[in-house]
Amino acid sequence: MLFTSGEFLFVYLPLTLITFFLVARWLGHRAAAFWLTLASLVFYGYWRPANTPILVVSIIVNYLFGRLILDARRRGNAQSAKGLLAAAVAANLAALAYFKYANFLLDTGTEVLGLPPTTLDVVLPLGISFFTFTQIAYLADVHAGKVVERNPVHYGLFVTYFPHLIAGPVLHHSEMMPQFGSAEIYRARLRNFAIGLSFLCIGLAKKILIADSVAPFANEGFLQAEHASLAPLSAWLCLAAYTLQIYFDFSGYSDMAVGLSLLIGVRLPYNFNSPYKARNITDFWRRWHMTLSRFLRDYLYIPLGGNRQGRFRRYVNLMLTMLLGGLWHGASWTFVVWGGLHGLYLCVNHAWQWVKERLPGMQLAQGKVASRVLAALSVAITLFSVIVAWVFFRATTVDGAFGIIRSMFALNDAAPLQLEITSRIVVWIVVFSLVALLARNSQELVDQRLAPALERIATRRWSSELMAAMCGGMIVLIVLLAMISASRNVTEFIYFNF
């Protein structure tokens, strides 16, 4: 079920919420949490029922490993705890390697050795990267003494929780476990519904009205680029369309995840903070897919040594982190190149910051006008770098990616193909670009505008009626957006592939 589908919005979601609150009232919080876990497994299994046992086994094995590590720590057996952690992480990575990377490694090996191509009949389980990383982080924190949670129902819900299960955000136990144990989430509240429906509306609008509107042009451009050279204008517009598609598609999903969770009363971490407004690549990664950036920093970059072992080692750690981050997104050399480019960008940015701090006369901005010009230039350079890297993220082959880049800069020898460029697609790209670069993001709109307004409404005599009316209006808007989505070809979220 897609979040944008009628079966999810008008069948699964109402039944899940109504039953959750009724079970919480009549059977207790533990039963309600168990129901939500079962409902989340149904949501996951709807896509491909055969993958549900894989998820269940992963949860059981990792929960048991967590208990064993916790018991070893309490007995003071640090060596045993360390060995158990290593075994658990190895088991998780082995499962991930088999399902996600087996064919990639096999194809690479046979190509290097000059052997006939061979593939395994392996189907990638949806969301395996997300639920694997979530559990590895949990186990690492158990070993570090940051976790004492023993409730198997809460752990199962932490992993399977349907708003985040398929495409994130990557959750941290400290953000979720206390909420599942709190009595606050087990009572329906109008304020939570008003804020949750607001995020849901914004996310649906991003996905349906923006991402899905530019997706056909981007898809056509990249498809043609695999077989022919594109005219420079076509290549740039195709890449601009994809740059907007991936942002509004994934940020739209993340907004919907936050909104759906708030209907229950659980707050998920934000995953986006206007990344195309970033002034440098480090700032970009603080704003784009924020929970993955946090995971890569805390569980990969810092354990590798971070910046504690000199500048050269810092650059090596950055490259390794981003290369593995690229490979996390998909089993393809295009993702490795994408990660490598971002690793290179980060190294260049850190080197530039080091130079600026040590050389006199490097304060370039003087006065308000100069500062604004420099800020705009910084944003433009960062966005240009990100856009070039998106070529490798989207292309299906490395050759196809370089073909797009050659087309962008008119470096192809063959006669270029000009895509059919309509005035509508040009207007969409311009308008949606301005939205991404200038408009307030979803959390700014909701947290800074709507939430204070709801606080003021709560003090008025007819507060419940006013909030109910707001919720009713947003439900009507959701119906309209769902109807628009149903009138088009169904498009899955981009990050469902990872």
N, C-alpha and C positions, 0 to 999 in steps of 0.2 A: 504493500500500500504506500503510495506516495502521499506526503503531507498535503499535496495540492488536490488529491482526488476526493470525489464525493463520498466514496465508501469509507475513507478514513475520517473525513471531517464530520460526516453526518450519520455514520453507523458506529465505527470502531470507537472514536473518541467519546461521544456521549455515553455509550454503554460502559466504557472503561471508567469514566469519571463518576457516573451515577452509582455504579456498583461499588466503586472504591469508597465513596463517602457513606453509603448505606452499610457496607461491611464494617467500616470503622466505627459507626455508631452502634451497631447491634452486636458485632462479634469481637470488636477490639482492634487496637492498632496493629498488633502482630498479624492478625488475619488479613487486615487491609493491605499491609505491606506484601504479604504472600500473594494476595490477589493481583496486585500491581506487577509483581514478578511474573506470574503466570500470563497476565495480559501482555506483558512485554515479550515473552517468549512466543506467544501467538502472533504478535506483530512481526517478529523476526521470521518465524516459520512460514508466514504468508508468502514471503518472497520465494523461498525454496525450502520446503519442509525437511529435505534430507540434510540440510546444514544445521538444523536445531540440535541434534545430538552432539555435534562438534562443539557448539557453544556450551551446552550443559556439561559435557565432560571437562572442558576447559575451566569452567567455574568450580566444579567439584575438586579437580586436581589442585588448582591454585589455592582454594580455600583450605584444603588439607595441608598443603605445603606451608601456608601462612600459620596455621595452628602449630605445626611441628617447629617452625622457626621461632615462634613466640614461646613455646614450651622450652626449647633449648636455651633461649636467652634467659628465661626465668630460672633455669637451673645453673646459669653461669657458664654454660658450655659454648663459648664463643666460636670455637673451631667447628663444632657440629652445626651451629647456626649458619656459619659462612658456607659450609659444604652444602647444606640444604638450599640456601639461596642460589648457589651456583647451579645446582641440579635443576631447580625450578626455572631459572632463567634459561638454561640450556634447553629444557623441555619446551618452553614457550617459543623460543627462537627456532627450534627444530620443526615444530608444527607450522610456524609462519613460513619457514624456508621451504617446506614441502608444498604447502598449498599455494604460496604466492610466487616462489622463486625457482621451483624445481625445473620447470620448462625453460625459464630464462637461462639458468646455469647449464642445462643440458644443451640448449641451442648454442650457447657460447662455446662450450667445450667441443662439441662436434664440429663447429666452424673452425676453431683453432686447429684441431687435429685433422681437418679435411675429411671427416667422416660423413656419411649420409645423414640428413636431418632426421631426428627422432624426437617424438613428443610423448608425454605421459597424459593419460586421461584424467586430468585433475581440474576440478571446478573450484574457482576461488570463492570461499564463503564470504558473504557480504559482511563488511565491517570488521574483518578479522584483524586488521592493523590497529583499529581503535580499541577493541576489547582486549587485544594482547598487550598493547602498550599500557593500558589502564591497569592491568593486573601485574605487569612487571613493576610498575611504579609502586603499587600497593605492597608487593613483596619486599622491595628495596626499603620501603619505609618501615615495614614490620621488623626487618633486620636492624634498622637504625634506631629502633625503640620509639618510633613515632606513632605506632598503632597498637591499641590494646583491644580492638573490636573482635568479638567472638560470635556475634549474632549471625548465623548462616543466612537467615532471611534477608537481613539488611545487606549482607555482602552480595547475595544473589541479585538483589534489586540495584545495588551500586553498579554492577557490571551490565545488567540487562536493561536498565531504565530506558524505555522506548524513545523518549525525546532525543537522546544522544547516541543510541546504540549503533546506528548505521554509519553516521558521518560526523560524529563528535558533537560537542567538544570533548577533548581528552580530559577526563575527570580526575581529580585528586580526592583521595579518601577523606581528607580533613574538611573538604568543602561539602561532602554529601552525607557521610555517616551521622554527624550530629543532627542534620535536618531530618533524616529518616527516623531518628530516635525522638524527635520533638513532637509534642502533642499538637503543635500549631498547624501542621500540614494535614491533619486528619479531619479538619472542619472546613466546609465550603465557606468562602468569604467573597463578598461582592467586590471588594477592592482588588483582591488577587485576580478575579475574573476580568475586571476592567483593564488592569495593566497587562495581564497575559494575552487577552484578545487584541490589545493594541500592538504588542510585539508580533502576534500572529498575523494581523492585517498587514503590517509593514513588510514582514517576511514574504507573505503571499504576493504582495504587490511587486516586490523586487524580483521574485522568481517569474511570475506570470507576465507582468507588464513590461519588464525590462529584459531580464536574461533570456526568456523564451522568444522575445521579439527580435533580438539580434543574433540568436543562435543559428538560424538557417543560413544567414549570409556567411557567418564565420565557418560553419561546417562545409559549405560549398567551396569556399576559398581554399581551405586546407585540403579538401578532397581533390580539387583540381591541381593543387600544387604538387601532389604526389606524382602526377603524370605530365605536367606541362609547366612552363614558365609563366608567371603572372606579370602583368603590367605593374609598374611601381605603385600607381594609385590603388589598384585592386589589392595589392599585397598589404599596403598600409591600412586601408579600410578594413580588410579582412582581419588583420591583427588588432586593430582598434576595437572591432566588434567582439573578438574573443576576450580582449582585456576587460571589456565591460561585462561580457557574459560570465566569466569565471568569478568576478568580484560579486556581482549581484546574485548569482546562483548560490555561491557558498555562503555569503553573508546573509542572504535570504533564508537559507536553511538554518543558519545559526540563530537568526532572529526567531524563526518559528520554533526551534528547539527551546529557546528561552521562554517564549510565550506559552507553549504547551506545558512546560514544567511549572510555570507560575499559576496555571489553572489549578494545579494540585497544591500549590503553595511552596514548592521547592524552587530555589533560585540557582540556576546554572551560571557558571562563569561566562563572561562575555568573551567572544572570540575575535571580534573585529573592532577597530577604532579608527575608521577613515584612513586605511593604509595608503591610499593614493595621494594623501596630503603629506606623506613623510618627507622630511628634508634630507635624509640620508638613508642608506640601506640598513643600518642598525636600527634606526627609527622605524623603518618599514617592518622589520621582523618583530618589533614590539607591538605593532598594530595589526599585522596580518596573521591569521590563524594563531592567536595568542597562546592558546593552551598547548599547541604542538611546540611552539617556540619555547615555552616554559619547560616542557618535558625534555626537549633536546638540550637545553641549558643545564637543567638540574640532574639529569640521569645519563648524559653523554659528555657534553662539553666540560663540565666541572670535574667529573670523575677522570677524564683524560688529562686533567691538569689545569684546564682553564687558562688563565693569564698569570699563573703563579710561577712559571718556570722560564720566564724570559720571553722576548718578543717573537723570536723565531718559532719557539714551541707553541706560542699562542696562535700563530698563523697556521701551523700544522694542525692544531686542534680544531680551529675554525673550519679548515678545509675538510677534515675527516667528518666533523659533525654535519656539515652541509651535504657532503657526498652521500652519507648514510641517510640523511633526511630526504634527499632526492630519491634514493632507492626505496625508502619507506613508501613513497607515493606510488610507485609502480615498478614492475619487473621489466625494465627497458633501459637501454643505453640513453634514450632521450631524457629520462628522468635523472640519470647520473650526470649528464652534461648540464642539465638545469641546476642541480644541486651544486655542481662544481662552479658554475658561473656565479651563483650566490655566495659560495665560499670565497671566490676570488674578489667579488665586490666587497665583502666584509673585510678581507685582508687589506685591500686598497684603502677603504674608509678608515680603518684603525691606523694604518701607516700615515695617512693624511692628518688625522687628528694628532698623532705623535709629532709630526713635523710642525704643525701649527703651534703646539704648546712650547716648542723649543727654539724656534727661530723668531727673531724680532721683526716687527713690521708686518706680521701676518694677520692683523686685525683689519680685514678688508672693508667692513661696513662702517661708514661714517654718516650718522644722521638717519632720520626716518626713511627718506626716499631710498638711500643706498641700502639700508637694511632690508627694505621690502623687495628691492630688485634682487639682492643676493638671496633672499629666502625663496623668491619665485624661481630663480635660476637653480637653486639647490633641489627644489621639488621637481623641476623639469628634468634635470640630469638623473635624479633617482628614478623617476617614472619611466624615462627612456630606457634605463638599464633594466628595469623590471619587465618592460614590454618586450625587449629583445630576448630576455630569458624565457618569456611565455611561449615563444616560438617552439622551443624544444619541449616545453611542458605539453603543448597541444599536438605537435606533429607525431605521427605514428612511427616514423623512421628518422634517423639522423640525417640521411640524404635528403629527405623531404624537408626537414627543418632548414638545412643549408640552402635548399632551393628557394624557400620563402625569403631567407635573408638576402640571397643574391637578387631576387626579384625586388625587394624593398629598395635596394641601392642600384638598380638597373645594371647588374653585372652579368646577366644572362646573355649568351650568344644567340639562342634561338628566338624566334619571333614570339613576343609575349602574348598571353591570353588576357583579354580584358573582360572581367566579370560584368554581369549586368548590374549596373549601379543605378538605383532609383533614388529619386529625391527623398523618398520616405526614409531609406536606410541612412542617408547622410544626415537628415534632420535628427533621427533617433540617436545616432552616434554623437552628434554635437550636444544635444539636450542631455542625454544620459551621462556624458562626460562632465558636463557642468554640475550635474547632481552629485556625482562622485567626488568632484574636486571642491565644491563650494557649499553644498547643503549640509545641514546638521545630520549626524548619524542617528541611528535608532535609539541608542541609550541616552543620547543628549535630548532627543525629543520626549522620550518617555520619562526618564528620571528627573530631568530638569524642568520640564513643562507639565506633563500630565500628572505625575505623582504629587507635586505641590498643589495642583488644582484639585485633585481628589482629597487631599488633606483639608482644603478649604471647604469642599462640598460636605465632608464628614461632619462639620460643625453646624450644618444647616438642618432645618426641621425635616425637610423631605429628602434627606441624603440617600436613603435606601432606594427611593423611587428614582432619583436622578441617576444614580449609578446603574440601576437596572435598565433605565432608558438608554444610557450610554452603551451598555453591553448589548442591548437589542439592536441598536444602530450598527454596531460593529459586526454582529452576526449577519445582518442584512448585507453588509459589505463583503463579508466572507462568502456568502452565497453567490453574490455577483461575480466575485473573482473566481470561484470554483466553476461557475458556468462558462466564463471565458476560457478557463483552462480546459474544460471538457470539449469545447468547440475546436481545439487545436490538437495536433499530434502530441501524445504524451511524451515528455522529455524527462528522463531521470536526472537527479542531481549529479553534477560532475564528480563530487567526492564519493559517490556510491561505488565508484570503481576502485577505491583505495582501501 
